[in-house]
Protein backbone atom coordinates (compact mmCIF):
# COMPACT_ATOMS: atom_id res chain seq x y z
CA UNK A 1 0.00 0.00 0.00
CA UNK A 2 1.31 3.46 -0.93
CA UNK A 3 1.80 6.15 1.72
CA UNK A 4 -0.96 8.33 0.25
CA UNK A 5 -3.47 5.48 0.22
CA UNK A 6 -2.67 4.62 3.83
CA UNK A 7 -2.93 8.25 4.92
CA UNK A 8 -6.30 8.58 3.21
CA UNK A 9 -7.45 5.51 5.12
CA UNK A 10 -6.31 7.10 8.39
CA UNK A 11 -8.39 10.19 7.60
CA UNK A 12 -11.45 8.05 6.84
CA UNK A 13 -10.98 6.14 10.11
CA UNK A 14 -10.69 9.40 12.06
CA UNK A 15 -13.84 10.78 10.45
CA UNK A 16 -15.73 7.92 12.08
CA UNK A 17 -13.92 7.58 15.39
CA UNK A 18 -12.68 11.20 15.89
CA UNK A 19 -9.61 9.93 17.76
CA UNK A 20 -7.53 6.78 17.68
CA UNK A 21 -4.31 5.33 19.05
CA UNK A 22 -1.19 4.45 17.10
CA UNK A 23 -1.50 0.85 18.27
CA UNK A 24 -5.07 0.56 16.97
CA UNK A 25 -4.16 2.10 13.62
CA UNK A 26 -1.28 -0.34 13.33
CA UNK A 27 -3.74 -3.22 13.79
CA UNK A 28 -6.31 -1.85 11.34
CA UNK A 29 -3.81 -1.04 8.60
CA UNK A 30 -1.54 -4.09 9.09
CA UNK A 31 1.60 -1.94 9.31
CA UNK A 32 4.15 -1.26 12.01
CA UNK A 33 3.70 1.45 14.61
CA UNK A 34 6.73 3.43 13.33
CA UNK A 35 5.04 3.51 9.89
CA UNK A 36 1.84 4.82 11.47
CA UNK A 37 3.78 7.48 13.35
CA UNK A 38 5.41 8.65 10.09
CA UNK A 39 1.99 8.88 8.46
CA UNK A 40 0.60 10.85 11.39
CA UNK A 41 3.53 13.25 11.23
CA UNK A 42 2.88 13.83 7.52
CA UNK A 43 -0.83 14.40 8.11
CA UNK A 44 -0.13 16.82 10.95
CA UNK A 45 2.24 18.82 8.73
CA UNK A 46 -0.58 19.10 6.18
CA UNK A 47 -2.95 20.38 8.85
CA UNK A 48 -5.34 17.43 8.65
CA UNK A 49 -4.87 16.04 12.18
CA UNK A 50 -3.52 16.90 15.61
CA UNK A 51 -1.13 14.47 17.26
CA UNK A 52 -1.97 13.39 20.79
CA UNK A 53 -0.05 11.29 23.31
CA UNK A 54 -0.08 7.87 21.68
CA UNK A 55 -2.43 8.74 18.83
CA UNK A 56 -4.23 11.45 16.86
CA UNK A 57 -7.49 13.37 16.46
CA UNK A 58 -9.05 14.87 13.36
CA UNK A 59 -8.54 18.61 13.32
CA UNK A 60 -11.55 20.94 13.37
CA UNK A 61 -11.43 22.63 9.96
CA UNK A 62 -14.47 24.92 10.10
CA UNK A 63 -12.49 28.05 9.26
CA UNK A 64 -9.14 26.53 8.43
CA UNK A 65 -7.84 25.48 5.06
CA UNK A 66 -8.38 21.78 4.36
CA UNK A 67 -5.43 19.91 2.81
CA UNK A 68 -5.97 18.87 -0.81
CA UNK A 69 -5.39 15.22 0.05
CA UNK A 70 -8.38 15.31 2.41
CA UNK A 71 -10.59 17.21 -0.04
CA UNK A 72 -9.82 14.73 -2.81
CA UNK A 73 -11.36 11.94 -0.77
CA UNK A 74 -14.64 13.79 -0.17
CA UNK A 75 -17.86 13.61 -2.27
CA UNK A 76 -16.20 11.85 -5.20
CA UNK A 77 -19.42 10.81 -6.96
CA UNK A 78 -20.88 14.30 -6.73
CA UNK A 79 -17.71 15.80 -8.18
CA UNK A 80 -17.84 13.41 -11.14
CA UNK A 81 -21.44 14.41 -11.87
CA UNK A 82 -20.51 18.10 -11.66
CA UNK A 83 -17.50 17.65 -13.95
CA UNK A 84 -19.61 15.83 -16.56
CA UNK A 85 -22.10 18.71 -16.57
CA UNK A 86 -19.35 21.33 -16.78
CA UNK A 87 -17.72 19.59 -19.74
CA UNK A 88 -20.85 20.22 -21.80
CA UNK A 89 -20.01 23.94 -21.75
CA UNK A 90 -16.65 23.36 -23.43
CA UNK A 91 -15.93 23.39 -27.15
CA UNK A 92 -12.90 22.85 -29.37
CA UNK A 93 -10.21 25.53 -29.34
CA UNK A 94 -11.18 27.11 -26.03
CA UNK A 95 -8.80 28.74 -23.56
CA UNK A 96 -9.76 27.65 -20.05
CA UNK A 97 -8.79 28.75 -16.57
CA UNK A 98 -9.01 25.99 -13.94
CA UNK A 99 -8.37 26.74 -10.28
CA UNK A 100 -6.59 24.40 -7.86
CA UNK A 101 -9.74 22.98 -6.24
CA UNK A 102 -10.27 19.24 -6.04
CA UNK A 103 -13.74 19.63 -7.62
CA UNK A 104 -12.39 21.28 -10.76
CA UNK A 105 -9.63 18.68 -11.12
CA UNK A 106 -12.37 16.12 -11.87
CA UNK A 107 -12.82 17.87 -15.24
CA UNK A 108 -9.52 16.55 -16.58
CA UNK A 109 -10.74 13.17 -17.94
CA UNK A 110 -13.58 14.90 -19.81
CA UNK A 111 -11.23 17.20 -21.71
CA UNK A 112 -9.58 14.51 -23.83
CA UNK A 113 -12.39 14.53 -26.42
CA UNK A 114 -11.83 18.19 -27.34
CA UNK A 115 -9.33 19.49 -29.90
CA UNK A 116 -6.91 22.39 -29.50
CA UNK A 117 -7.74 23.22 -25.89
CA UNK A 118 -5.39 25.37 -23.85
CA UNK A 119 -5.71 25.24 -20.07
CA UNK A 120 -4.15 27.64 -17.58
CA UNK A 121 -4.12 26.49 -13.95
CA UNK A 122 -2.47 27.42 -10.66
CA UNK A 123 -2.41 23.74 -9.66
CA UNK A 124 0.80 21.83 -10.42
CA UNK A 125 -1.06 18.59 -9.75
CA UNK A 126 -3.81 19.42 -12.26
CA UNK A 127 -1.16 20.54 -14.74
CA UNK A 128 0.53 17.15 -14.54
CA UNK A 129 -2.79 15.32 -15.01
CA UNK A 130 -3.55 17.45 -18.06
CA UNK A 131 -0.14 16.69 -19.53
CA UNK A 132 -0.67 12.97 -19.01
CA UNK A 133 -3.79 13.04 -21.21
CA UNK A 134 -2.20 15.27 -23.85
CA UNK A 135 -3.88 18.58 -23.01
CA UNK A 136 -1.73 21.64 -23.73
CA UNK A 137 -1.52 23.62 -20.52
CA UNK A 138 0.32 26.35 -18.67
CA UNK A 139 0.93 26.33 -14.93
CA UNK A 140 1.13 29.80 -13.43
CA UNK A 141 4.00 29.36 -11.01
CA UNK A 142 4.24 31.54 -7.94
CA UNK A 143 4.35 30.80 -4.22
CA UNK A 144 3.35 27.20 -3.55
CA UNK A 145 0.85 26.57 -0.75
CA UNK A 146 1.77 23.03 0.24
CA UNK A 147 -1.50 22.09 1.95
CA UNK A 148 -3.51 23.12 -1.15
CA UNK A 149 -0.85 22.26 -3.75
CA UNK A 150 -1.70 25.62 -5.32
CA UNK A 151 0.37 28.52 -6.62
CA UNK A 152 -0.65 31.93 -5.24
CA UNK A 153 0.67 35.46 -4.85
CA UNK A 154 1.64 38.40 -7.02
CA UNK A 155 3.63 36.37 -9.57
CA UNK A 156 0.68 34.01 -10.03
CA UNK A 157 -1.74 36.88 -10.55
CA UNK A 158 0.68 38.65 -12.91
CA UNK A 159 0.79 35.55 -15.12
CA UNK A 160 -3.00 35.34 -15.12
CA UNK A 161 -3.36 39.01 -16.06
CA UNK A 162 -1.60 38.31 -19.37
CA UNK A 163 -4.15 35.66 -20.43
CA UNK A 164 -7.65 36.11 -21.90
CA UNK A 165 -9.70 32.98 -21.20
CA UNK A 166 -12.98 31.86 -22.71
CA UNK A 167 -14.04 29.91 -19.62
CA UNK A 168 -13.15 29.77 -15.95
CA UNK A 169 -14.16 26.83 -13.76
CA UNK A 170 -13.67 27.25 -10.03
CA UNK A 171 -14.89 26.06 -6.65
CA UNK A 172 -14.51 27.06 -3.01
CA UNK A 173 -15.39 25.82 0.45
CA UNK A 174 -18.94 27.10 0.31
CA UNK A 175 -21.52 29.72 -0.56
CA UNK A 176 -24.11 31.40 1.64
CA UNK A 177 -27.90 31.31 1.36
CA UNK A 178 -27.59 34.90 0.16
CA UNK A 179 -25.32 33.81 -2.69
CA UNK A 180 -21.90 34.95 -1.49
CA UNK A 181 -19.15 32.55 -2.59
CA UNK A 182 -16.64 32.23 0.26
CA UNK A 183 -13.40 30.49 1.18
CA UNK A 184 -10.95 30.17 4.08
CA UNK A 185 -7.82 30.99 2.03
CA UNK A 186 -7.27 34.69 1.21
CA UNK A 187 -4.46 33.84 -1.20
CA UNK A 188 -6.55 31.42 -3.25
CA UNK A 189 -9.54 33.79 -3.17
CA UNK A 190 -7.35 36.49 -4.69
CA UNK A 191 -6.15 34.17 -7.48
CA UNK A 192 -9.74 33.23 -8.31
CA UNK A 193 -10.69 36.91 -8.52
CA UNK A 194 -7.85 37.47 -11.00
CA UNK A 195 -9.13 34.59 -13.14
CA UNK A 196 -12.70 35.91 -12.99
CA UNK A 197 -11.49 39.31 -14.18
CA UNK A 198 -9.79 37.82 -17.26
CA UNK A 199 -12.48 35.32 -18.28
CA UNK A 200 -15.36 35.79 -20.71
CA UNK A 201 -17.51 33.25 -18.81
CA UNK A 202 -17.16 31.94 -15.24
CA UNK A 203 -18.79 28.87 -13.70
CA UNK A 204 -18.87 27.93 -10.03
CA UNK A 205 -18.74 24.18 -9.32
CA UNK A 206 -20.27 23.16 -6.00
CA UNK A 207 -21.60 19.92 -4.56
CA UNK A 208 -24.59 20.06 -2.22
CA UNK A 209 -22.41 20.09 0.91
CA UNK A 210 -21.19 23.61 0.07
CA UNK A 211 -24.60 25.26 0.05
CA UNK A 212 -25.36 27.50 3.02
CA UNK A 213 -21.72 27.61 4.17
CA UNK A 214 -19.95 30.85 5.04
CA UNK A 215 -16.19 31.24 5.49
CA UNK A 216 -14.01 34.20 6.27
CA UNK A 217 -13.14 35.49 2.79
CA UNK A 218 -15.55 36.55 0.06
CA UNK A 219 -14.69 35.73 -3.54
CA UNK A 220 -17.72 37.03 -5.40
CA UNK A 221 -21.51 36.73 -5.53
CA UNK A 222 -23.33 34.04 -7.48
CA UNK A 223 -24.83 36.90 -9.53
CA UNK A 224 -21.30 37.65 -10.75
CA UNK A 225 -20.87 34.23 -12.41
CA UNK A 226 -22.53 32.79 -15.49
CA UNK A 227 -23.76 29.70 -13.73
CA UNK A 228 -23.57 27.37 -10.75
CA UNK A 229 -23.01 23.72 -11.61
CA UNK A 230 -24.21 21.33 -8.92
CA UNK A 231 -24.68 17.58 -8.52
Secondary structure, 3 states (H helix, E strand, C coil): CCHHHHHHHHHHHHHHHCEEEHHHHHHHHCCCHHHHHHHHHHHHHCCCEEEECCEEEECCCCCCCCCHHHHHCCCHHHHHHHHHHHHCCCCCCCEEEECCCHHHHCCHHHCCCCCCCEEEECCHHHHHHHHHCCCEEEECCCEEECCCCEEECHHHHHHHHCCCEEEEEECCCEECCCCEEEECCHHHHHHHHHHHHCEEEEEEECCHHHECCCCCEEEEEHHHCCEEECC
